Amino acid sequence: MRFLSPEFHKTVAKKNPSTIDVTFTKEALSNLPATPREYELSLPPEASASAFRYVVITWNPQGHQPLDIYNPPHFDFHFYSLGAEERKKITANGDDLIKVYKAPLKKSLPTDYIPEPTNAALGEGRHWVDSKSSEFRGLPFTKTFIYGTYNGEIVFGEPMLTKSWLETQPNFTEAIKLPEAYSKSAYYPTSYSVKYDRTQQAYTVSLDRLMFRPSKSFEDKI
C-alpha cells in the first residue's frame, strides 16, 4: 500500500494555511495486508504554522477495541502535534500511565467527548470519542473523528474511516467539534473531508478550513 506525501494548502489572498490532506489511489485499497500496518508521513515546512507536525496512518484489518463498535476493517489517520521522538516514548505502561491518564482541562476538549472505554494505546496515548457520534447511537461505524491526549494535552486529531465506507467513493465534509481553549497558538482545522476524485481515481482525506487560535491561560475544574 502506498500513500502520497501530505500536502499543505494556503489561501491565495492572505497566504494563511487552509488545508492539510493525504491522497492515495483507488488501488491502495486492494491487496491490503492481513496484519496491522503503520505509515508515517512527513509534512512540508509550510505546515509549521499549523498545530501539526506529521501524519501517521494505521491500517487495522481486524479493527480494534472497543470491538463491539470499532471491529470493522478501517484506517486511522492521526494528525499529530506531538513530536515523533516524544511519541515513541509513550509506552502506556508503568510510570508512563500517569501521563497517559492525566486528564485535560475541560475547556481543552470539545463538548460531548469522553474517554474511550479501552486501555491506552502504545505510541498514541488516551483516545477520546464523541459520545453523540452515530456509532454510539445504534448505527454501524463508518466514519468518526476522535482526539488523542497525553500528559493533559491534545496530541492528535484523527479521522477514522472504514474500508467499506471508503469503497463507496464518498464526497463528504463535516464540521469538527472544537475545544474552547488551546494550549498552543497555531492554525487548527474546523472541518474534515473525505473525497473521491473519479477522474484521478484517488481519495483525499483532509483537515480543512484551518483557523488561527491563540493559546489562552485559564483555570478550570476537572
JOZIHU-V951470 format. One record per backbone hydrogen bond with DSSP energy under -0.5 kcal/mol. NH is the residue of the N-H (numbers start at 0). CO is the residue of the C=O. If there is no record, write none. Layout:
nh->[NH NH]
co->[CO CO]
//
This chain:
nh->[3 5 6 8 10 14 17 18 19 20 21 23 25 27 28 29 36 38 40 40 42 46 47 48 49 50 52 53 54 55 56 56 57 57 58 59 59 60 62 63 68 69 73 74 75 76 76 77 77 78 78 79 79 80 81 86 87 88 88 89 90 95 96 97 98 98 99 100 101 102 107 108 112 113 115 117 120 122 123 124 125 127 128 130 130 132 135 136 138 143 145 146 147 148 149 150 151 151 152 154 155 156 157 158 159 160 161 162 165 166 167 168 171 173 175 179 180 181 185 185 186 187 189 190 191 192 193 194 195 196 196 197 200 201 202 203 204 205 205 206 207 207 209 210 212 215 217 221]
co->[22 41 20 18 15 10 8 8 206 6 204 202 200 24 25 26 58 56 38 54 52 43 44 45 46 186 79 79 40 77 38 54 55 75 36 57 73 58 59 69 65 65 59 160 57 74 158 55 75 76 156 53 77 154 154 82 83 84 85 86 88 92 93 94 94 95 95 96 98 100 104 105 109 128 126 115 124 89 120 120 148 146 113 111 128 129 132 133 133 159 157 127 155 125 152 98 98 101 149 147 147 78 145 76 143 74 141 72 161 162 164 165 193 191 189 106 106 213 183 212 48 210 207 207 173 205 171 203 169 194 201 195 196 196 23 194 21 192 203 19 190 205 17 187 185 181 215 219]
//
